[in-house]
Amino acid sequence: MKHDPISATTVDAREFRDALRLASIVVRRKNSVPVLSCVRLTARAGVVTIAGTDLDQEIVATLPGVTGAEIDVALPPSLLGYVAGAGDVLTITKEPDESYRLACGAASLRLSGSSTIPAADFPVPPLMEWETLAEVGEAKLRGWLNMVAGAISTDEHRYYLNGAFFRGRDGTLEIEAMDGHRLYRVATGATWSRKADILPRGTVNSLLRVLSAKGNGTVRILAPLTVQYPRLCFECPSANINTKMIDAKFPNTDRIVPAPEKQKLVACITAADVCLLLSDRKAGLYAARLNASEGIVTQQNHEGVEIAVSIERIEGAPEIAMNAGYLRDAIARFGDIEIWAESPDHPCRFRVADDRVTCIVMPMRV
């Protein structure tokens, strides 16, 4: 028996696919908790929202639509994306028997109760009042996070290093990350009133995907008024991210930053110098020997073949060894670098064109 629809929502399919892609960033297809493998689709008062969560962070994307009665249900994102990719207009219809029919172009799909999950089962962050910490440009925030992302640790035993450290220094924001071998820090200059927050690696990766490097929008960063909830909310132009923070103390990294007056220039490395030397990803497992006094850097590749590349000569510069992967990463993020060190056994400072950036890397013993 054919039922008449009691609730239908119509949205632009392309906008819907973009919103679904953002909300699905934190959704894992295979999950021991079924509701966490779904997104929550809500339609009311001409607004359609799609939310995804992994319990640590929630991403909510909003788009305009023509809505009938309210729709609030959790659905698998793969099914929504499959239908939404078949045309220009997506129609979601709620039938009297509580099933849902999705239609877009020539594609049509009916989801019964066994394929959906009640919206009441979808986990949501605790309700709280927020205050605005800062408003920064979308492209700027993405650039800052991209600068430090390479130094975020993946060692779960030192969980306090598994994120980007947001610190207020003299009323302005500094963002830094450290993995025990590298320290990347950027002084943003943005106004910041909080002392310390560790933004999890997963949230950093989500922001890098949500934010546009060429976007001209504004990101509003909010914090709860009560300290009971260690969270931050990022209101981005394309989606909002509500995330937990890592409840830990970040190490005092000031003590490992060497004094500039004790260091001397040991090498100048450009992207052109290392384009051959460090092009193989497996090269990151091997040391690159920098001997600027002879104007050469050498490295063995994964096949044991030694490769040599000429670099700028520096009179009296000591030979120093570096993890080739760290060199490649620093040049990719910051451009040409000057390597300064007190000795081959002391931490090295990579001086880059952007003077807001502090980059400290430990040398290798070979």
N, C-alpha and C positions, 0 to 999 in steps of 0.2 A: 504494500500500500504506500502510495506516495504522499508525503506530508508537505504541508505548506511551511515555508521557513518563517520562524518567529524572530530571528535576529540575523542581520547580514551586515558585514563590514567590507568596504571596498577601499583598497589602497593602491598606490602606484607600485608596480611589481619591482621596479629597479630600486626605488627607495627602500622597499621592504627587504630586498636581498641585502642591501648595504647594512641596514639595521640588524638583520639577522646574523650577518657575518661578525659584527662587533659583539653582539650579546653572546655569541657562541664561542668566543675566544677562551672562556673559562670552562666551557662544557666539555666533558669527556664522554665519548660515545659509549665506552664500556665502563660502567660504574657499579659498585656493589649496592649503592643507594639509587634506585631507579629514577627518582625525581631529579637527581643531580645530572642525569643524562638528557634532561629536557630543558626547554626554555619556557618561561611564563609569558603568555600572550594575553594582553589586556586591551580592550577597546571600550571607550566610553567618552561621551561628550566631544566627539570629533577628533579624539587623540588615540593613537595606537602606540602601545609600549611593548617592547620585547626585553625580557630580563633573563640573564643567565648567572649562575653562581657556582662556586666550588666550596662554599662555606667560609673561605678566607676573604674573598672579594666578590662583589656583585657588580655586574655591568648592565646598565639600563640604557637602551636606545629608544628614542621617541620620534614618531613621524606623524604627519597629519593623515586623516582618512575620513571617509564618509561612513559613520557608524549608525547602526540601528539601536537595538537594545544592547545592554552590556554583555561583553564576552570576557571571561576570565578563566583560563584553562592552561595547563602545562602540556606541551606537545614536543615530540622529538624534532629537533631542528633539521635533521636530514630530510624528513618528509615535507616540511614547510619549504625548504630550499629547492627540493625537486619540483614541486608544483609551481613555485614562484618564478622559476626559470623558463617557463613555457610560454610566456606572453608579456603584455604590457600592463595589464590590470589584474590584480588578485582579489577575488571575492571569497570571504570566509563566512559561511552560513551556519547558524546554529539551528538544528532541527528540533521539533517538539520532543523527540525521544532522547534528547541530550547528546546526540552525535553531532559531528561537524563535517561539513562538506567544503572542500577547498577547490576552487576552479580558477584557472588562469590559461587563457588561450584555449588550446585543444586539450589541455590536461585537466583531469578532474579526479579527486580523491575523497573518499568518505572514511572518516575516522570514527570508529565506535568507541564505547566506553573502555574497552580493553586496550586501546591505543593511546588513551589520554589519561592524565592524572589530575585529580581535583586541585584547583588553585590553592585551597587551604593547606595542602601538603607541601607546598613550595616554601622553602626556608627564606626568611627575609631578615635583614639586619635589624637590630633593636631600634625602636623609635627614640629620637633624641633631638635636642635643640642644637643648632650649629651657629658658629661665628666664622666670619670671613677672615682668613689669615693673610691671603695675598691674591692679587689678580695679575697674571703674567701672560705674555703672548704664547700662543700655541706652539709656534715654531721655536721660540726660545726655550720653552720647557723641554720640548723633545730633544733639542740640541744639547741641553745640559745633561739630561739622562743618558743620551747616547755617548757622551764623553766619558761617563764613569761606569757604564754598564759592563765594559770589558773586564773590570777588576772585581766584580762581584763574585764572591766565593760560591762554589757548589758543594763544599764540604759540609755535610749535614751535622757533623760532630761539633763544628764551630758555627752554630746556627746564627749567632749574633753578627756574623759576617755575610749572611745570605741575603743581603739587601743593600740599598743605597741609604746612607746616613744623611738626614736632613738636620742641619745644625744652625742655630742662630748665633752669629758672631758680630758683636757691635751693632745689633739691630738689623743685620742683613743675612741672607740665606747663603750657606755653603752646602754643597752636595758632594759627598765623597764615598768611595768604595775601596775595600781592601781585601785581598785574598791570601795574605801572608807573604806574597812575593812582590806584589805591586800595590801601589797606592795612587789612585786617580782622585783629584779634588778640583772642583771648579767653584770660584767665588762669583756668585751670580749677580750680586748687587741688589737683588730684590728685597723689599722690606719683609722681615720675618720676626715674629714675636715669641715663638716657641724655642725651647732650649735644645731638645733632642728628640728625633723620631727616626726609626729604622723602617724604611719602606721595603716590603718583601720583594725578592727577585721576581716573583710571578707578577706582581703589580707593576714593576718597572717594565717588564716585557709587554704587559697589556697596554700600558700607556704609550710605549713605542709603536704599537700597532694601531692604537686609536688616534693618536695625534698625527698631524700631517707636517712634514718638514717644510712645506711651502704654504701652510695655512696662515691666515691673517686674523684668526679668531682669538678670543681671550679665554683662558682657563681660570676658573675661580677655585681656589683651594680653601676648604673649610675644615674646621675641627670642632668636636663636641664641646659644649660649655662645661660639662662635667668630666673630671679626670677618670671617672669610673670606666670609661670606654676608650681604650687606646686605638683610635681610628682616625682616618682622614678621608675626605671626600673630594674628588676632582670632578668639577662640572666642566666638561669639555664641550666644544661645539657640536660634536657628533654623538657623544654618549657620556653618561655619568659613571664614575667608578667609585664605589664605597668599599674601602678596604680596611682590614685589620692591620695593625703594626706589629713588628716583632718586639715582644716584651723582654728586652734585654738591654745591657749597657754596652755601647760601642767603645772599642779601645781608644785611648788617647793617642792619636796618630801624630800629634805635634812633636813628640819626642823622637820619632824616627825620621823626621825631615831634616836632612843635613844642613849645616850652616853654609850659605853660599860662599862666604869669604875663605873657607877651607878647601874649596873644590877648585879644580882646574879642568880645562877643556881636554877631553880625551878622544872625541870623535865627532864628526859631522856626518849625518846620514840623511840622504834624500830619498824620495820615492823612486827616482830614476836609478839610484845606486843599487837598490835592493829588488828591483822588479824581477830580475832573473834569480837572484840568490834566494829569495824567500817566496817564490811563486808556488812551490810545492807545499801543500798543507801539512804533509808529514814532516816537513823540515822543522816544525815547532818542537819536535822531540829532541833536537840536536842543538848544540851550542854554536853560536856564530862568534868567531874570534876576530876582534877588531884591533888592528894594529895600524893606527893612524900615522905613527912615525915613519912607516914604510908605505903608507897610502894603500892599504889592502885589507879586505875582510874576507875570511875564509870560512867554509862550512862543509861538513860532510852531509850528503843527502842520505835518504833511507837505503840506498844501494851501496853506501860506503864510498861513493865517488866524491872527491874534494872539489869544491867549486870556489873560485876566487873572483872577486870583483874589486875594481879600483875605487877608492874613496879619496876625499881631500886629505892631503898630507898635513900633519901637525907636528912640528918639531918637538921632540922630547916626550911625546904622548906615550904613556905606558900601554901595554897590551891588556885588553880586558875581554872577558867572555860573557855573552848574553844569551838568554833563551831566545832563539830565532823567532819563535811565535810571539813573544812579547814585543820584539822590535816591529814585527809586521803589524801587530794590532795597534801599537802606538802611532805608527806612520799612517795607518788607515784612518785613525780617528783625529789626529792632530796635524798631519802633514809632516814636513821636514823637521828633523829634530837635531839638537846639539846635546851630546852626552857629557855631563860634568861629573867628576868623582874625585874624592880625596885620594883614594888608592884603589887597586883592582879588587880589594876585599870589602870595601865600604859601599853603602847604598849609592846608587847613581841617580842624578836628577836629569830628566829629559826636559830641556828647555824648548818650548814650542812658540809659534808665532803669537798665540793668544796668551797674553801675560796673566790672565785670570786663572789659568790652568796650572796645577802642581802635579807633576808626574814623577813618582819615585819608584825605581825598579831595583831589585836585588840582583847583583851579578852572579855568575856561575863559577864554580871552581872546576877546572878541567886539567 
